[in-house]
Amino acid sequence: MTKRNLAIFGAGRHGRVVAEIASLIGWSKIVFFDDRPNHSDKKKLLVCGNKADFISQSSHFDGCFVAIGNNSDRSEIVKILLSSEAPLVSLIHPSAIVSQYSEVGAGTVVMAGAIINPFTKIGISSIINTGSTIDHDNVLHDYVHISPGVNTAGGVTVGKFSWVGIGASVINSIMIGDNVIIGAGSVVIKDIPDNVTALGSPAKIRE
């Protein structure tokens, strides 16, 4: 794929990290779109318009990316882009290690120092954050957020829209459901059902 012009929706702090990754892997011109006027003026970033502009102009770029931390909000825009066959790209930091036998879905970012071991599948528009390790034979479904320093052992499944908090650990063969929040520093040793928050070591579902 030609790496010339990249459009990013989201000019906040997460978006700036994403932009640096894009620059490091060869995107030569990076422009932002954001619904907050002058959101990034102090960083001298080029903000070209709002969400509607981003969606309507996405096909004019060689690549586009949605840099929003909230899984649900991110998915709404990505689904529109996918339906219009916009050039949604994945971005992988050059210091990350991704096995040749693993898959990374479109619209996903893999940040500095992350490791994805063999036979793992990462879904569409997920975030694999700084220094996290995803071991072999994991399945992370669409719109997942793996925070910095998370460690998942082999055979783990994380459902769509789930968020695993900073520094959490998940033992092997665990299934985490859809729309789950795993608290920072938690240790997950049992399966977690859909639509809950689990905290602690060992992680327990919050009532």
Secondary structure, 3 states (H helix, E strand, C coil): CCCCEEEEECCCHHHHHHHHHHHHCCCCEEEEECCCCCCCHHHCCCECCCHHHHHHHHHHCCEEEECCCCHHHHHHHHHHHHHCCCCECCEECCCCEECCCCEECCCCEECCCCEECCCCEECCCCEECCCCEECCCCEECCCCEECCCCEECCCCEECCCCEECCCCEECCCCEECCCCEECCCCEECCCECCCCEEECCCCEECC
